[in-house]
Amino acid sequence: MKLLVVDEDGAIQKPEIKPEMDFSAYDDDKFKQDPYVSEWINNLQHKKEGGKPKKTWRNDYNKFKRSCNFMKLKPAQWVGITRKEFEDRMTVMRDRIVAEPHTLEGMKNVSNPETVWHTLKMACRLFCSYYGTSLPKNIGGVLSGKVIGHGKYKDLRLSDIEISKGDSYIIAKHGLDSDIFRVWRVGIESGARMTALLGMDCDWNEFQHGNDTWFEMKAYETKTETKWSKYIYGKQTQESLTIHRSNGFKKIVSFNVNRANYSPIADLLRDVYIFLGKEHSHDGYYMKKPYHVLRHIATQCWIRKSKGNLTMVRKACGWTSDLELEASYGELPPEIVIGMLPTETAA
């Protein structure tokens, strides 16, 4: 840390900030040129976790820039602050975001201000920790790094009947050979995250299990930096994929994937959830996270298929840990729990 100055007693010396009449909001180029930000980014890209870059460094960078602009503070004003100072700033930031979410850069419509505040706080926490503020992982209250609502929706599921109704609704409205049908069904059968799902090649290895045909497909998950096998079992899903590939498409969707293209499919997924009466279920989570909900649904489908074998579910849907799966997605339905019991139990 070349820019951090420590006195002879080991105390961090805060940078001297020249007083200015007005704060000038940072654009991307100006923010990157700030020496404190530049050193921090370099650390995230090259020196984090045993020399490996932090995969979310760009998001952390953008959120810290947002925080500086929102709080009207220079990066240097976050360097060497005490835990109490950090806590006070986070409290002010939270109260302002909750009261005036429209004033936050890039956030005209904020459905969950507390969650937005938490993501900004985590970026500030990362920056300040790098520059000497002591913020232990297990700290509580405003300073806590625990994800808000973690595990809150681990019981989110659709029944087989509801999924079948969704299939029929989409086919009647958009057709079997449609992007929305493939995203809906491949998402439910694979559990792939959004970018991995939309980026899946329309290619597979075919094999038999009993009387059933299965497609083994591949999805690259950036979060785990791993290519996972995905097992597609639905007959109509397989038919849609086969038609799509025969028409010359290389990916499971017909459009070039970028952020501008995420929303149209997301809106079509919301339409399906509304048809199924889920718009208000789980605090409106179906509406807020239309892609991610598919991962929850997939998890519960595989729990039913495997009769509660979470190790199998983890491999099918793509987790590196049974613990995260169980904590956030894998609440066992009552019929699965009861089904694990012997048919005759001692009194």
Number of C-alpha atoms within 10 A of each C-alpha: 11 7 12 15 15 13 8 7 6 8 11 18 13 16 15 8 9 5 7 7 5 7 12 11 17 16 11 11 8 9 20 17 11 15 14 21 18 14 17 21 20 13 19 24 17 13 14 14 10 7 11 12 16 16 15 12 18 13 13 23 24 14 21 24 26 21 23 19 19 16 17 15 15 20 21 18 15 24 22 24 19 16 16 11 13 22 16 14 16 22 15 12 19 22 15 17 20 15 11 13 21 13 13 18 13 9 13 11 11 16 12 12 18 15 15 18 21 21 18 23 27 19 21 24 23 17 23 23 18 18 22 19 21 15 18 11 10 9 11 11 8 15 22 18 18 14 11 12 9 11 16 12 18 19 18 21 22 19 12 11 9 14 19 12 15 22 19 15 17 20 16 10 9 14 15 21 17 19 19 22 27 23 22 22 23 27 27 25 24 29 31 29 22 18 18 19 24 24 21 19 18 18 17 17 10 12 11 9 7 6 6 10 14 19 20 16 20 22 22 20 19 13 12 12 9 12 14 21 19 24 20 22 17 17 12 16 21 18 14 21 27 16 14 22 16 11 9 10 16 15 19 23 22 13 11 11 13 10 8 8 11 14 12 11 17 18 15 17 25 20 19 23 20 14 13 15 11 18 18 12 12 13 11 12 16 22 21 15 13 21 25 16 24 28 24 24 24 25 31 27 22 23 22 18 12 14 18 21 14 20 15 16 26 22 15 21 25 25 18 13 12 15 13 13 22 17 14 17 23 26 20 19 16 8 11 15 12 11 12 10 9 8 7 6 6 4 3
